[in-house]
Every structure is written in structure tokens, then in C-alpha cells.
Amino acid sequence: MNEERCLLVPLICLIWPILSIVFGIIAGLMLGISITVWIFLLALIRTPASIFKMMYLTATTTEEVFTNRYLDPPLRITVFILAPIPRLLFVAGLTVYSLFFGTMNYIGQLTAMMFNNDWKSFDLYDGLCCPIGSEYIKVSQDESDDHHYFMAMKGLKCFCALVPGMLLGVLPFIPFSIAVLLITLYRLPINVYKTMKLALFTVVLKWDLKIAALLILPISHAIFTLVTFTTALVGSFFYFVYSTTKNIAESQSPFHEWGEFRVGLTKYYEAHQQFVGENQLGRYDHPTGIPSGWQGEIYGIPIQKILKWQWDFLVCCFLLLISMLVCFTGSLLIFTMKLIPSIISLWESLCTNSDIRCWPCILMLFLLIPFGVFVFSLLSIAAGTAMSFQVPAVYLANGYRVGFRFPLKVLGKIDRWDCFGNGRVLQCLPEREEEPEREEERLPERLIENRQSAEESVGAYWDRFASQCIWSTSCLLSKGWISLDDVQSMEPSVISAIPTVAILDILSDTVNDIEAHKDEDILWKLDGTLCRKENRPRHDNIAALLWPKVIHIKRLLDRKVENKKVFAETHNVQVLQAMICNNADDVSSVLKAFVEDSKIDDEDTPNSSINKEIRSKLIELTLIILRVKPFQDRMKSIFGHKYDTG
């Protein structure tokens, strides 16, 4: 007898959990279906009254949802017809919710009670999984409870307003898009002309980039026209449909916001005007081709850099191929080795920390854990492979050595993703290390010093020229050819005359000096500096642009007539200065008298044609100088100088 009991106890321990599960499933299904049917019938009984109240409120409400303006009357009728839909959807959703979640809860409770033999802990209402009281299904007579009905009415109204909103909203978007296209086509010729002109004559672009720009600009304008029209077509469609639907739903005129039609077109046309205006293309549109405030920037196609980019591209492709192979293979190895231990670890954690009353959910999770871990492993392998795409940026920033070591760093980082407490698989992988600075991008100190000295040399030339302008201004003031008020108020005629006279003084002193005998020598008489071809700035783009024009003017002044440098003589230099300063309607009486005595305007005056050519070249050079930033930065010191007029 005792032996039979010893055999019966283990048998009961083995069978009892199975019986509890079977009992919980059968009883839970029966109870869950019964409760769901009860909830469905209870909600269905209340449904006619709820629908009636919804229809009643729809028909009688005045200002809360519906008015008598615009499209509200037909919308009221439509919502009145569709009034049963919200209640029917509520009943269906409530029934499905109760059937699924309630039944699962009852199965778990009954299984736990059967297994523990604890029938007192059963809670019938807990199986509903949500508070289902009569307040959710009754028809209240209290107006404060009508909020849910008004929300349902507003939702139906917005849904119904979408139909007329789309029908009316499609009317303006096609004319709007066509208007945008016409504006673009109307402004296209001037935009093409302006951009092509700037690309051709600007000094900012080198010849290779000019050719590329001239070839690309027509294509860019054509693409811009197409993109603008497509954007206007799609954007205006959604805008007008949305605004019309919103206006109808808010009991306003469907055409309330259509006034933005004209405003949008006006802004678009003004944007085209601003594109060719002073603040954008106008800054570069100058006869000299020099933008205002130019600092010597010149852009071209860097052949050497392109070759280096091609080499870097090939290296990046090679490193990317190697990195993808290493990261994929390593990630696959790591997460394959972690797969089974991770599943077992999660199963143990689930069985240890779960309540037996929720065994259906536990069983579902128990079955889903392998699938979830497998999906996580696949995503981790994909993430590890995707991280290999960082290797081009790492190589470009840190060089070859770090680029080749990067896949191992990625695998080390992936191996440390210890989400399930399994530790690392590949202990030999390197930890995170500091990435050294790429040596190729470090500039030698000698090169930096040379650049700084070159910048200081260029600045010294401009400082000398500003000093020369101050000295020339003092001379003109002492002669009475210009007034101090014109200098201090920066009259345009004086702004152009002062640097022009300064250039003339520098070049005339150079021509008359014995030491400056070479063709490209320039003498700064103020401090005795002699600028030769060998020591002038070589890498300054402004100097490279100005230098040929300066040498051309110097050669004109150095021209000899009967073995005499007549154009650089003192009297002829004064004549040239007078021709330069005589550039306004109102000039000083002293200058006017000198012009009349010298017969500057007389064509028969000796050297008249050459002097006019010299003056035009000087003014052309001055117009360039007035546009560059180094001179603009020193204009304050020139025109704000305290001149002695005593």
C-alpha cells in the first residue's frame, strides 16, 4: 500500500499541472465567451437609445458643431445619416476587446486556482480588463455628458468635409501651378543672362570652372523650372485641399484662405527679383567683374585634389569591402555563439520572475523568446555590418593604420553588447582607443610661417598705398583742387580721384628714378622701398590681377618723345592730375583756372591723346581697387585723416 502511494504522488504531481491547464482553458473559454456575449448584448440594448440621442443632437445643435452658414446644412444631413456608425464601431471594438483580453485573463485565473486549489481569489470583473460600467452605454439626460457625442459629431463632420474639400480644393492648384510656371519662364531669360554673364566675366572663377559653369548653368535653369513646377503642383494641391477642408469643417467659407494664392505668387516673383538684385547677383555684377569686398578668392577645378580624391575613393572602396566582410563574418560568429545561451537565460528569467496565474501569457512569451532572440541576432548582425560603412570617414580623418584597424574595433564594440548577460565571446578584440590625428593633414611649421610672412608682406603694400593716398590728398588740398568738406563727406568724385592720383604719383616717381630701371620695378618714394619682380607677392590674387594693369600704365608714362620722358615730367603729371580731379560739375575755381590755362580739353594740345589714354587706364585700375577689401578696410584711415589745411 505504501509503495502504491509512493508511485501515486509523483504521478499526481506530473498530471496535476496538465489537468489545471486543461481545466483553465476550457473553463476560461466558456466564461470569457459568456461574459463577452453579456457585454455585447448589454451594449447592443443601449445602442438604439444612444444612436437616437446622437441623431437628436445632430439635428438640434446650433453653434456647438453645426451652423446654418455655407456647407453646414448638407454636412448636418450627412452626419445625421452616418450617426449610427460611431456607436456601432464602439460596440464592435468593445466586444473584440473583451473576447480576446478577457478570455485570456479568465484562463490564467482559473488555471492558477485549479493548480493552487484556491477558489476564493477568483475575481469575475477582473476578466473584463477594462471598466465596463453602465456609464459607457447608457443615454444620459445630463447635458454635461454630451461631450462624447459632440466629439463624435466633429469627427464625422471633418471626415465628411474631406469630400467637398477635395472637390473644391483641386480647382485653384492647377491655375496656381501654371502661374508659377509662367513666372519662372518669364524670369528665365534674365536669370540665364545674368548668371551666364557673371560666370563669364567674374574674376572669382578660373577658366576651367568658367567653362564648366557655362555648360552647367542652362541645364540647371531647366531643372529648376521643372522642379519648381512640380513642387508647386504637388504642394499647392495638398495646401488647397487641406485649407478648404479645414474651412468647411470650421463652418467658414471654403474660399476663406484662397487669398494666399495671390500673396504666394507675389512673394515668388519678388524672390526672382531679389535673385538678380543688389544683395545677391548684383554684388558680383560689376563691369570689372570684381565683387564688392573681394579678398582675392579665386575658385577653379583643383586637379591635384581631384587626383587625391580619386586615390582616396579607391582606398575607401577597398577598406569598405574588407570591413563589410570582416564585420559581417565576425558579427555572425559572435551572435551565433550567443544565440542558445541567450534563449536559455531569458527562459530562466521568465520562469523565475513570473506569476503562474498569467501562464497563458508566459507560455506565449516562452514560445516567442527564441524567435525574438533570433530576430535580435539578425538585427545585430545587420547593425554590425552597417557600422562598417563608417570606415571611409575614419580613414579620411585618421589615415591608413586606423582605417585598417577599424573593423576589429567594430567587432569589439559589438561583442560588448551584453544584452542577455552572456559576456564577451572574443576576448582578443581591442578595446576602444584614441584615434590619432591624421599626419597627412598637418601643415609644416615652416609652411605656416611662410604664409604668415606673405600675408604680412601684402598688408605692408596696402599700408604704403594708404599712406600714399594720404600724402596725395594733402597735396591736392594744398593746391586747392579739392576741398576738405568733400574729403570728409566722401564725395564720389573725390573717392575715385584720390587713389587715382596716388597711383599716378607712385608710377611717375618710379619712371623718373634712376634705380628703378627695370620694367617691373616700382618705387615707393614715401619710405624708399623698391619693389622688384623678384620680391613682389607671388601668391596674392589681387596683386596678380592689378600688376599687368600697373605695368601697362607705367610703360605709357615711360614712353619717350624725342628721347625725353615727357609724360612723366612734372608739368604733364600736373596736367594728368587735373584731368583726374576735373570729374565733377562743381569743381574748385583754382582747378578750373588751371584746366583753362593748360587747355586740357583742347584736342590740339600736345600729348592730349596719350594723356587721355593714361587717365582712362588709371581710372580703370582705380575702379578695381575700390572693389577690393584691403583698400576698403583702409578707406576710413584715408578719408578720416586729420589733414592740415593751414
PyMOL commands that set and color helices and strands:
alter all, ss='L'
color gray80, all
select helices_A, chain A and resi 2-60+72-81+84-116+119-121+125-128+134-136+143-201+207-249+260-275+281-283+303-353+356-398+400-415+439-441+445-479+484-488+492-512+541-557+566-568+570-581+589-598+608-625+629-639
alter helices_A, ss='H'
color red, helices_A
select strands_A, chain A and resi 522-524+529-531
alter strands_A, ss='S'
color yellow, strands_A
deselect
rebuild
show_as cartoon
